[in-house]
C-alpha cells in the first residue's frame, strides 16, 4: 500500500474519534428519578448511555466528574457519550430536579 494511502487512512481514523460501545446502556427517567441509578461500565473504553425521559418536563443530565451535560426534552430520548473512564465512581444528577434525580457511574 502506498505511503500516502496509509497516512490518509491514519488521519481519517483519528478524525473519526473514539469508537463508542455498540450496545448503549439504557437508563430511564420517571418522576425525576433515574433507573437504574447505579450504572456499571467497563473502565478504559468509551460508553453510551441511552437516556429516555418519561417525565413531562425536560431534564439536564449533568456530571462534573464525567464532564457531560445533556438536555433531554420530556417524553424524548438522548444519547450521552462517556469518554474512557479510569476505575472509580462518577456521580451524576438531573440539574433541574437535583433533589431526586441522582445516580452514579461505576467504572470497573
C-alpha positions as CSV (number, residue, x, y, z in Angstrom):
1,X,0.0,0.0,0.0
2,X,1.4,3.4,-0.9
3,X,2.7,5.6,1.9
4,X,0.2,8.4,1.1
5,X,-2.7,5.9,1.4
6,X,-1.5,4.7,4.8
7,X,-1.2,8.3,6.1
8,X,-4.7,9.2,4.8
9,X,-6.2,6.1,6.5
10,X,-4.5,7.0,9.8
11,X,-5.7,10.6,9.5
12,X,-9.3,9.5,8.9
13,X,-9.1,7.1,11.8
14,X,-8.0,10.0,14.1
15,X,-10.8,12.3,12.8
16,X,-13.4,9.6,13.5
17,X,-12.7,9.8,17.2
18,X,-13.1,7.0,19.7
19,X,-15.4,4.2,18.9
20,X,-18.4,4.1,21.3
21,X,-20.0,1.0,22.6
22,X,-22.2,-0.9,20.2
23,X,-24.8,-1.5,23.0
24,X,-25.9,1.7,24.7
25,X,-26.7,1.4,28.4
26,X,-30.5,2.0,28.8
27,X,-31.4,4.5,31.5
28,X,-34.9,5.9,32.1
29,X,-36.1,9.0,34.0
30,X,-39.5,8.8,35.6
31,X,-40.9,11.0,38.4
32,X,-37.5,12.8,38.4
33,X,-35.6,9.6,39.3
34,X,-33.0,7.7,37.2
35,X,-33.5,3.9,36.7
36,X,-31.0,2.3,37.2
37,X,-29.5,4.9,39.5
38,X,-26.2,2.9,39.6
39,X,-24.6,2.2,36.2
40,X,-21.7,-0.2,35.9
41,X,-19.3,0.3,32.9
42,X,-16.1,-1.2,31.8
43,X,-13.1,1.1,32.6
44,X,-10.9,2.3,29.8
45,X,-13.4,2.1,27.0
46,X,-16.0,4.6,25.7
47,X,-19.6,4.0,26.6
48,X,-23.0,5.5,25.7
49,X,-26.0,6.0,28.0
50,X,-29.3,5.9,26.1
51,X,-31.5,8.1,28.4
52,X,-35.3,8.0,27.9
53,X,-37.0,10.9,29.7
54,X,-40.5,9.7,30.6
55,X,-41.4,12.8,32.5
56,X,-43.4,15.8,31.1
57,X,-40.5,18.2,31.8
58,X,-37.1,18.4,30.3
59,X,-34.1,17.3,32.3
60,X,-30.4,18.0,32.1
61,X,-28.1,15.0,32.7
62,X,-25.2,16.7,34.4
63,X,-21.9,15.5,35.8
64,X,-18.8,17.5,36.6
65,X,-16.7,14.3,37.1
66,X,-17.9,12.8,33.8
67,X,-17.6,16.1,32.0
68,X,-21.0,15.8,30.4
69,X,-24.2,17.9,30.2
70,X,-27.1,16.9,28.0
71,X,-30.6,18.2,28.0
72,X,-33.3,15.7,27.1
73,X,-36.8,17.0,26.5
74,X,-39.8,15.5,28.2
75,X,-41.0,12.3,26.5
76,X,-37.9,12.1,24.4
77,X,-34.6,10.2,24.3
78,X,-31.0,11.2,24.0
79,X,-27.6,9.6,24.0
80,X,-24.9,10.6,26.5
81,X,-21.4,9.7,25.3
82,X,-18.9,8.8,28.0
83,X,-15.1,9.0,27.4
84,X,-13.0,6.1,28.5
85,X,-13.0,6.3,32.3
86,X,-10.4,5.3,34.9
87,X,-11.8,2.9,37.5
88,X,-13.9,4.8,40.1
89,X,-17.2,6.4,40.9
90,X,-18.7,9.3,38.9
91,X,-21.8,10.9,40.4
92,X,-24.4,12.5,38.1
93,X,-27.7,14.3,38.6
94,X,-30.6,15.8,36.8
95,X,-29.8,19.5,37.2
96,X,-33.4,20.6,37.1
97,X,-34.5,18.1,39.8
98,X,-31.3,17.5,41.7
99,X,-33.0,16.6,44.9
100,X,-34.3,13.4,43.5
101,X,-32.6,12.8,40.1
102,X,-29.3,11.4,41.2
103,X,-27.1,8.5,40.3
104,X,-23.6,7.2,39.9
105,X,-21.5,5.6,37.1
106,X,-19.1,3.0,38.5
107,X,-16.2,2.2,36.1
108,X,-14.6,-1.2,36.9
